[in-house]
Amino acid sequence: MHLNSSAFDDYGKIPQRFTADGENVSPALEWSDVPSGCKSLALLCEDLDAPKKTPQDPTFTHWVVYNISPSISALHEGLEKKEELHDPLRIDQGMNSFGRVGYDGPKPPSGDLAHRYIFTLFALDIENLGPARAELKTIHDTMNNHILKTAQITGRYERQRPAQQKSEEHRPSP
């Protein structure tokens, strides 16, 4: 199984348009070679470099999409931030670590090195992971022992330092 984006290359820079510093819209994603026996797909976007939240929710999650029909092979750019979509088939979105439904783009602390945002597509042998607006823990627990295959693409994003900080850094030392 393969996962790609027209917005960025694997380990490439995520354009600002797809971040909280920009338009905060989800990037387009396409996939292929879904394994036989797949009954649904799920997609998570997680920040590998954010501080861990809790032992129950160890990664900071930016997007939770599930109950995707295996006949769907892409999510278009700017997917609506609704619990339940019909695009053209039903797709559900769960709660991200911001406590909201839908995609919330990268916004690492200013001055941090680039954070890695991993988009993981899961091919599952079950049709339904639960109702729309599910918590991430519910999705993880339900997926457990039902994953046929995964595919990943990783984007990187680093916020620019404020202009004032940049100009101060370039001043000659006395």
Secondary structure as UniProt FT lines:
FT   STRAND          2..4
FT   TURN            10..11
FT   STRAND          12..13
FT   HELIX           16..18
FT   TURN            20..23
FT   STRAND          29..32
FT   TURN            36..37
FT   STRAND          40..47
FT   TURN            48..49
FT   STRAND          60..68
FT   TURN            70..71
FT   STRAND          74..75
FT   TURN            77..78
FT   STRAND          84..86
FT   STRAND          90..93
FT   TURN            97..98
FT   TURN            110..111
FT   STRAND          115..124
FT   TURN            132..133
FT   HELIX           136..143
FT   TURN            144..145
FT   STRAND          147..157
FT   HELIX           163..169
//
